């Protein structure tokens, strides 16, 4: 697996909203509320026209034959069966692995985390002495990134060890195995292991053993991660709009698209417990600091 898998393959330049063709585009939401609706609203605003949307929790989508592009929001929407000839953009589907040859048309995934090289670089800014980072994951979609993550770690002088958990209950054993080896942990937005109980276990392990735990969403920081490097729902929607506009124009779009703007959140209580002082530039960059 080449390192490029974890790089921002394509950054679409900022441009005026593309005049969408609503009859050719539709959206499917796992639920027409919360994060899904927030991301969809940002997508529609940036795309430049009203887009027909379906709430999968209430109805099965009946896709008009004119539709050439579908944008899905959420894991259930991503997993629904769609016509093979329709281009699909997947949003808010953690752990999803896009296989370019699986369908007749294009499939594009909007990343939920920044490209790993950027994430690792930011962790090193907070923890300059980092030597060994362990990544905890479980969803099959993260498997293709193991080798690229290790190679990126080697380039940045950090031993990166991806560790696959068999399920949410295997976290305690994985943490015991990290003692004496890893000096930091990173958790992607993996729906198979990210539970409130597991975040509590991670916080207690991190604080009790002086091993910083880094997350990928604001909620992970709130629950005790030292810092999280993530992407807001609105930015995910905007990235989907840029990818959709590019597909409409017949341009090349990579299988994974990284939103342009990332979100850094910090936890002051975790920093105090771990004896870490956030550098001034990191504090300035943070979008939110939990007390």
N, C-alpha and C positions, 0 to 999 in steps of 0.2 A: 504494500500500500504506500503510495507516494505521499510525501509531506503536503503536497498541494491540497489534499483532502481537507486539511484543517486551516487552509488559508482563505482569505477573502478572494474568491476566484474573480469576482466582478463587482465593481462598485458603480452603480448606475449614477450618473451625474444628476445633480439637482436640476429640475426643469419644470416649466409650467405644467399644470395638470393636463394629462393627455385626454382628448375628447373621446370618451368611451362610446362604444356601440352597445347599449344595454341589451339589445336583443341577441347579441353574440356572447354575452357574459352572464354568469349566474354565480351565486354563492350558496354554500351549504354550511350551516352552523350546527354544532352538536347541541347547543342550547342558545336560544335567542336572548341572552342576557349576560351580565358579568363581563369577564375578560373577552369572551368570544364576540360579544356585541361591541365592546370598546375597540377591539382590533378591526372588526368589520367596518365600523363607522369611520375609522381613520383611513382604511383602504378605499372606501367609497369616496370620501372627500378628496383624496389624492388622485384617484383614478379619473375623476372629472365627470361622472354621470351616475344617475340612480341605477343600482344593480338589483335585479330580482334576487331575493334570498329565501332560503327554506330553513325552517326550524326542524331539525331531525328528531327532536324530542316530541314533536307533535304530528309530523307528517312525513311520509316517504317522498323524497323529491321526484317530481315528474319533469325530467329534463326535456325542454323543447328541442326539436331537431335543428333549430337555428343556432343553438349554443355551441360555441367552439372552445370556450374556456370556462373552467370551473375553479373557484377559489374556495377551499374548505377551511373551516376554523374548528379545531378540536380533534381529538383522537377518534371519536366515533364517526365524525364526518369524514375523516381521512380514510377510515377503514371501510366505508360504504362502497358498494360495487357500482361503478360508473361505466358508461359506454367507452369502448376501447379507443375510439377516434377523437376523444376530447382531451385537450391539454388541461392539466390539473396543477394548481399551486396549493401546496399544503402549508397551513399555518397552525401554530399551537398544537402540534402533534409530537410530544416528546418521545425520543427513542425511535422515531420512524426512520426506516432505511429506504431510500429511493433507489430503485433499480432501473436504470435507463432503458434496458431492453425488455422490461416486463410488459409494456403496453405499446400500442401502435403510435400514440401521440407522446408529447413531452410531459414530463413530471418534474416539478421543481419544489424543493423544500425550503421554507424560510427558517433559518437557524434561530434557535431560542437562546443561544449563548454566543458571545463573540468568538471569533476564530481562536483556536487554542493558543497559537503563538502569542497573541495579545493578552490572553488571560494569564498565561504563565509569566509573561513580562511584568504584569501588574502585581502578581503575587510576590515576585522578587523585589519589587519596589517597596512593598510593605515588610517583607522578610528577606533582607539582602543575604543573610547567611544560609538560605535554603539550599539543602543538599539532596533531599529525597522527598519527592511528592508522591503520595499514593492517591490514585483516582478510584473512587468506589462507583460501580455501575452494575446494572442488571439487565435492562431492556436490550434485546438483540440488536436494535438499531445502532447501539454504540460500539458494537464489536469491530466494525471496519476501521475505527479510529485508533485502535490500540497501538498499532505499529507506528503510525504517524505521530502519535503523542510521545512515544518513547524517543523517536528520532528528533523531535523538536526539543525535548528535554536535553538530549545530548548536545544539541547546538547551543543551548543556553547554559550548559554546565550544571544541569540538574538531572538526577536520576528519577525518571518518571515510571511508576509501576501501576499500570491499570489492574484492578482487582475486581473480578466479576463475582457478585453475590448471587447465590442460588435463589434468594427471595428475601422479603423484608425481615424475616426472623433470623437470618444469618448475619446480620450486622454486628452483634456483639462479638462473635467469634472472629470476624474480619478485623475488628478494632483491636482485639487482644493480639492478633498477629502483627499489627502495625507497631506495637510497643518495641522500642529498641531498634527499629528500622526506619520508619518514616518520621520526618520532622514537620510534616504538614499533610493535610487531607483536603481533597477537592471533590465536591459532589455536583454532578450535572443535574438538570431537571428531569430526573428519571422517575416516572410514575410508579414503577414497580417497587421502589424502596423509599421514596420520599413520603413519609407519613409523619404526623405530629409526634408520635411516640419515638420514631427513629431520630427525628431532629432533637428531641429531648436527650436521647441516649448519646448522640454525637456531641451535644453541648457539654454534658457532664463529663464525657470522656476527654474532650478537648481541654476543658478548664482544669480537670483534676490531674491531667498528665502533661500539661504545658505543651500541647501539640495543637497549633492553630488549625481550625477547620474553616475552609473557604467554601462559599456556596455560589449559586448561579441565579438566585432570585432575591428580591427584597424581603420576602417572607422568611427565607433561610437566615438572613442577617438578623431579622427581628427575633428569631428563635435561638440565636446564640452563635451564629457564624461570625468570625472576626470581620469578614468582608465578603461581599458578593459582587460578581461581575455579570450583569445580565442585560436584558433588552426589554424595554417597556412594550406593553401591548400595542400602543399607538405606533411605535416604530416598526413593529412587526407588520402592522397593516400598511404602513407607508412603503415598506420594502416589497410587500406583495403587489402594491399598485405599480411600482416601478418595473417589477418583473412582468406583470400583466401587460403593461404598455409595450415593453420590449417584445414580448411574444406576439402581440397584435401587429407589430411592425415587421414581424418575421426575422427579428434579430436573434443572435445566439445568446442563450441564457444558460448558466451553469446549473448542475443538478442541485447544488446548495448555494443559497444566496444569503449573505450576512447583512443585516441592517446597518445603516451608516453610523447611527449614534448608539452608544452603549450607556448603561446605567451602573454607577458605582455606589454601593451603600456600605456603611461602616457601623460597627457596634462598639461603643466606648466601653461598656461593661466588660465585653470580651477582651478588649485590649488591656484593660486594667488587670484582669485575672491572669492574662498571659504575659504581662510585663512588657508589652509592646507599645511603642509610641508611634503614632501615625506621622509620617513626614508631612511637612507643610503643604507641598504640592498635591499630595494625596487628599488631604483634608479639603483643599480648594476645589479639587475635581469632584468630590463626592456630591451626589445628589441628595443624600439623606444620611444623617448621623443619629443612630439610636443611642439614647443615653445609657 
